[in-house]
Amino acid sequence: MKISTTALAIALAGISFVAQAQQITGAGSSFAAPIYGKWAEAASAPTGIKLNYQAIGSGGGINQVNNRTVDFGASDMPLKAEALAEHKLLQFPTVIGGVVLAVNIPGVEVNQLKLTAEILAEIYLGKITKWNDEKLVELNRGLTLPNLAIAPVYRADGSGTTFVFTDYLSMVDPTWKSSVGAATSVKWPVGNGAKGSDGVAATVRQVKGGIGYVESAYATLNKLTTTQMRNKAGYFVTPDAESFAAAAASADWSAAQNFAIDLNDEPGAKSWPIESATFVLLPTDAKDPAQSKAVLKLFDWSFTNGNKIATDLLYIPLPTAVQNAIRDAWTAAIKG
């Protein structure tokens, strides 16, 4: 869909960003924090906008934007149309990222360990408790697994990454779906909680036998030991730019109301199975429309100039057609 540059200019007009830096505030997704930080840093000089972003988890971001204590919220769990209407919010995605598994197993190196959704579910259900369990040994022939207790780590805060992970397990494991389900917060049968993706990363790194789920940028930045995963097509894939891009390329945005697409368990031999877009939630009734326009100016700059920044952090940029559809949604929703 081709965006009208005149319409977008009108939508973003009415405020000068040159004379003095304008600060905007955002809160929510830790999944998105690395890319929003880098985009804001790069965009500061050309746009005159400074971003104060707090990675408090998607649940916190949703609450804060609903209460209008920030200029925008950020969530990896897309909101339903009813919630968007009730709270007068515009929802749009910004990038796509993979959720990866990180482990701390002596003698096991990056991407040596193979996992399946069924085994992951049994680990987090407390049914598989040792790394040398026969199911893991059978799956990982040729890899020496120690007689070491598995220490599952999960997000203790309301988390979009948790939603993505539990949504995936619910898709592929009926027992998980019926007993735990998918949400930003669930009742975990076993394990220990940590606050934020950085907390999960730090805990896995410190605890022998640990396993946790994080957005891929956190695994890269913290030099964590990631794993292979078996995808929908039955192939084991490693968490890298190629597998993330393969899953993103399979996405069908055409039927996604309010851009609320689910990218988990996409088809394709090379597709990474646990993947999500991350979303911005922007008030359509902001008390100060100039703040909303500044938010859009930042993300417009990022869509135009920030693809390499995203890919350097192993995020997948949105397709150009989707970015242009988002710009049209901005023009239609943000007035004044």
N, C-alpha and C positions, 0 to 999 in steps of 0.2 A: 504494500500500500504506500503510495507516494505522499509525503507530507508537504503541505503548503508552507513554504518558508515565510511567506507574508503573514499567514495566520499564526504561526509559531512566534514570529517577532512581535506581533500584537499581544499575544498571550504572555510573553515574558517582558514586555515593555513596562515603562512607568517607574523605573527605579535606576539610579546611577550606582554602579559598583566601582567606579574609578576613584572618586575622591577619598573614600574611606572604606576600609574593609568592613564587611557586614558579617556578623556572626549568626549562624543558624545552629539549632540544636537537634540532635537525633538520639534515639536510644532503642535498644533491642538486641537483635541477632548478633551473637558472637561469631557465627558462621560468616557473616558479612563484614565483620570489623576489619580484617586485614585489607580488603580491597577498598572499603570506604576511607580508611586512613590514608592509603596511598593515593587514591583519586583526589581526595581533598588537598593533600600536600601539593600535588602537581597542578591542581586547578586554582590554587590560591592566588597566584600572581595574575593569570589571565582573566579571572572572573571577579577578583576582589571579594571573594567569599571565604570565610573561615568556618570550619565545621567543628563543633564540639559534640563528639559522639561517645555515648556510654554503652559498652557491650554488656548489658545486664540480662541478656536472654530474651527470646522472642516474647515470652509471656509478659515480662516487665515492659517491653516496648509497646505491646498492644495496650496494656493498662495506661501507660503514660500518654500515648497519643489519644486514647479515649478520654482521658482527663484533661487534655490540651495543656500538658506541662512541658511538651517538646514540640518542635515544629514538624517532625515526622517520626513515625515509629518504623521499626524494621522487624520482619518476621519471616522465618523459613516455612511456616505453615500458612498457606493462603487462607484468608477469611472467606466465609460464605457470603453470598449476596445479601442475606438478611442482616448480618452483622455490619457489613459495609454501609447499608442503608440506614440502619439504626444509629450508627455513630457518625454518619456523614463523612465517609472516607473514600478516597480514590486509592486503588491498589494497582501497583505495577511492579513487574520484576526488573532486576538490574543485571544480574549475572547468574550463571549456573555453576554449581560446584559439586564435587563428589564427597560423600561421607565415607571415611575409610576406617578400617580396624587397625589398631596399634597394639602390639604385644611386647611384653618384657620376659623373654624366655632365654635363659642362658644357653648359648650355643646356636641359637636361631638368628639368622641374619635377615636383612630387609627382603621381603617378598619371597622368602623360602617357604613359609607355612601356607598351606592351602586350607581354606574354610568354605563351608556351604551355609546357606541360610538355615537349614535344619539343625546343623551342629551349633551355629550361633544361638539359635533359639533354645536349644537344650543347655547350653552354657549359662545363659541368662535366666533360665528356668530352674537352675540348680540341679539338673539331671546329669550333666557331665561336669565333674569336679576336679579332675586331674588332667594334666597335659599329656600324660601317656595313656589316656583312655583308649580302649581298643578302636573306637570309631575314628579318633584322630590319627592313631598309628596306621590304620588301614588306608586312610586317605592320604597320608604323607609317607608312603614307603620310601626308604632311603634317607629319611631325615630322623635323626635321633632326638626323641622327645623325652624330657626328664620326668621322673616321678615327683612332680611339683604341683602343689595346689593351685588351681585357677582362681584368680582374684578379679572378678568382674568389677568394672568401674562404670558409673553412669552419671548423668547430669543431675545434680541435686536441685537445680533451679528450673523454672519453667522454660523449656528449650525447644526451639524449632528443630534443632539437630536431633533431639530426642524424638520429635514427631516423625521426622524423615526415617530414622532408624526403626522405630516401632511400626511405622506404616509399612515399611519393607517387610519386616518379620510377619506382620499380619497378612500381607499379600501371599506369602509363600508357605506359611506354617499355620494350619488350622488350630492347633493347640494354643499357640501364642495368641492368635486372634480371639479365641473364646475366653482365655484365662487372663490375659493382660491387656491386649488391644493396642490402639494407636492414639497418642495424645502428646501434648507438650510436657505433661507430667503423668506418670503412671505409677502404680504400686509394684515396685520391683521385687520379685521373689527372693533374690539374693544380690549380694554385692555391696559396694560402698559408693556413696555419692560424692561428687566434687562440684564446686561452683564454677560454671563457665567452661568453655572449651579449653582455655589455658589451664584450668584446674584439673580437668580430666587428663590432659597431656602430661602435666607435672606428676600426677599420681601414678600413671602407668609407667613413666620413666623411673620412678623411685621404688616401686613395689615389684619384687620378683614374682613372676607368675601373673602379672597384671594383664588385662585386656580392656580396651575402651574404644569408643567411637568418637571421632572428631572430624571436622571439616579438613580437607586435605592440606590446606595451607598451614594448619597448626602442626600436622605431622611433619611437613617439610621444615618449618621454622624451628621445631624442637628436635629435629633429627630422630624421629621415632622409627621403630621397626614396624613397618606396615606388612600386610599380608595379601596374598591372592584371594580372590573370591570366585566361586562358580556362578556364572550368569544364567539368564533365562534360556539361552541356547545350549547350555551344558558345557561351556568352555570356561577354563580357569583364566582369569585376566588379572593383570597387575594394575594398581591405581596410578595412572599417569595421564598425561594430556591426551594421548591417543584414545584411551578407553573412555575418558570423560567426554571427549568430543563425539565419539561414536554413539554414546547413549543420547547426547543432546541432539544429534542429527536425526535420530529416530522419532523425536517428539512431534506430535501433531497439535499445533497451537490453534487450529481452526475452530475447534469446539470448546475452547477454554474460556468460559465466562469470567470476566474480570481478570483475565490472564492466569486464572487459578489452575495451573497444569500440574499433574503428578508425573514426575520423571523416573520414579522407581521401577525397577524390573523391566526396562525397555528391551525390545528384541535386538538381535544382532550378535554375531559371533565375537565382536570386539568390545561390546558395550559393558561399561562398568555398571553393576546392578543397583547401587545405592546412590542416588543423585537427586539434586533438588535445585530449583531456582530459589533465589532469595528475593523478598518483596519489600517495597516501601509502602507505607500507609500514610497518606497525606490528607489532612482535613480539607474539605471543600467549602467550609464555612469559617475559615481562619479569621480571627479578630484583626490580624494585620496581614492582608493579602500579599504585601511586599515580602514577607517571610516565606510564604509558599512559593512565590515566584523565584526567590533566591534558591530554594531547594531544587526547583526544576531547572534553573540555570546551571547549577552544579552537575546534575545528572545529565543534562543535555550536553555539556562539555565532556563529561565522562564517556557518554555513548560515542561522541564524535572522535575523541582523542585518546580514550583510555583502554583500548583493546589490548595493546601490548602490555600495559601494566597488569591487566587482568590475567593474561596468559602466562606472564612471568610468575604469578602466584598460583598457577594451575587452576584458575577459574576459566570457564568457557564464556566468551562474550555472546550476547544474544544475537540471533540472526538479524540482519539489517531490516528485513521486513517487519520483524517484531518490534524493533526499536522505533521504526516509523509509525507503527500502529499505536505504540505507547505515546509518542508525541501527539498524535491525533487525539488520544484520550485526554491528554493534558489540556489541549486547546478547548475541548468540549466541556471539561469539568471545572477548570479554574477560571473564575471570572473576576472582574474588577481590576 
